[in-house]
Amino acid sequence: MKNFQRDVKKWLADQFDLPPDVLLDQPKINIIAPFSFYIENHRGLVSFSENEVRLLIQDGELLIKGNNFLIKSITPTDLMLKGIIEDLKIKN
């Protein structure tokens, strides 16, 4: 049933030219300033260190690697991160 719902949402997003994060609960990363990032639609913080952040997302984990990470704010679905991002990966 989940695959059917996801397929319908994907079809709707494609038909109405909507961004995937709106219907599919995909993460969205906004660059606010040279070293500030706002991450939306996460499902929780798995781990945090100065060089790595792991967040639960709809389809697995979002792995962010870099330097000098600092969490400026966090809510159940959003995260404001400062630091230098060197690598982003989605792990299913």
Backbone torsions as a table, in degrees:
resi	resn	phi	psi	omega
1	MET	NA	-37.6	179.8
2	LYS	-62.9	-39.6	178.7
3	ASN	-63.7	-40.2	178.5
4	PHE	-63.0	-46.0	179.6
5	GLN	-62.4	-43.2	179.3
6	ARG	-63.7	-40.5	178.7
7	ASP	-64.3	-40.7	178.2
8	VAL	-64.8	-44.5	179.1
9	LYS	-63.3	-40.5	177.9
10	LYS	-63.7	-42.5	179.0
11	TRP	-62.0	-44.9	179.0
12	LEU	-61.7	-44.1	178.8
13	ALA	-60.3	-42.1	179.2
14	ASP	-66.9	-44.6	-176.7
15	GLN	-66.0	-39.0	-176.6
16	PHE	-99.8	9.4	176.9
17	ASP	53.8	46.2	178.3
18	LEU	-97.0	148.0	176.3
19	PRO	-65.4	144.5	-176.6
20	PRO	-58.7	-31.9	-177.5
21	ASP	-66.7	-21.4	-178.1
22	VAL	-68.8	-49.5	-176.5
23	LEU	-100.7	-27.4	-170.7
24	LEU	-101.1	6.7	179.9
25	ASP	54.6	36.6	178.2
26	GLN	-81.7	149.6	178.4
27	PRO	-67.6	149.3	178.1
28	LYS	-130.8	128.4	-179.0
29	ILE	-115.1	121.5	178.3
30	ASN	-109.2	133.8	174.5
31	ILE	-91.3	118.9	-176.2
32	ILE	-92.5	-43.5	-179.9
33	ALA	-147.2	-179.0	-177.5
34	PRO	-52.0	-32.9	-176.5
35	PHE	-131.6	27.1	177.4
36	SER	-124.2	135.7	-176.3
37	PHE	-135.4	137.1	178.0
38	TYR	-114.8	117.6	-176.1
39	ILE	-110.0	121.4	-178.8
40	GLU	-107.9	158.2	173.5
41	ASN	67.3	34.3	171.6
42	HIS	-90.6	165.0	-177.1
43	ARG	-108.8	2.5	179.0
44	GLY	145.2	157.2	179.6
45	LEU	-88.1	122.9	178.2
46	VAL	-87.5	-49.9	178.2
47	SER	-154.8	157.7	-179.9
48	PHE	-145.1	134.4	169.9
49	SER	-145.5	177.8	-179.8
50	GLU	-63.8	-22.6	-175.3
51	ASN	-116.2	-4.5	-176.1
52	GLU	-153.7	138.1	174.1
53	VAL	-127.9	131.9	176.0
54	ARG	-121.9	125.3	-178.8
55	LEU	-122.1	140.2	171.4
56	LEU	-74.5	137.8	175.2
57	ILE	-132.8	175.5	-176.7
58	GLN	-50.1	-45.3	-173.6
59	ASP	-107.9	20.2	179.5
60	GLY	145.1	-124.6	-179.4
61	GLU	-131.1	146.2	171.7
62	LEU	-103.4	119.7	-179.3
63	LEU	-107.3	121.7	-179.0
64	ILE	-118.5	123.1	178.5
65	LYS	-117.2	146.9	-179.6
66	GLY	174.3	-145.9	-176.3
67	ASN	-138.9	151.9	171.8
68	ASN	57.4	38.1	-179.6
69	PHE	-69.3	140.8	176.8
70	LEU	-145.7	128.2	177.2
71	ILE	-84.8	117.6	178.9
72	LYS	-84.9	-37.4	176.1
73	SER	-158.5	154.5	179.4
74	ILE	-149.7	138.8	173.5
75	THR	-128.9	176.3	179.2
76	PRO	-59.7	-19.8	-178.8
77	THR	-125.9	-10.5	-175.3
78	ASP	-130.5	152.0	-179.6
79	LEU	-143.5	131.1	173.0
80	MET	-104.7	117.3	-174.5
81	LEU	-119.2	135.4	172.4
82	LYS	-111.8	145.3	178.3
83	GLY	144.2	-169.7	-178.7
84	ILE	-110.9	115.0	178.7
85	ILE	-87.9	126.2	177.9
86	GLU	-107.6	-25.8	-175.1
87	ASP	-154.8	139.1	174.7
88	LEU	-125.9	133.6	176.6
89	LYS	-140.8	146.2	171.5
90	ILE	-109.3	121.6	179.3
91	LYS	-107.3	125.0	179.3
92	ASN	-85.9	NA	NA
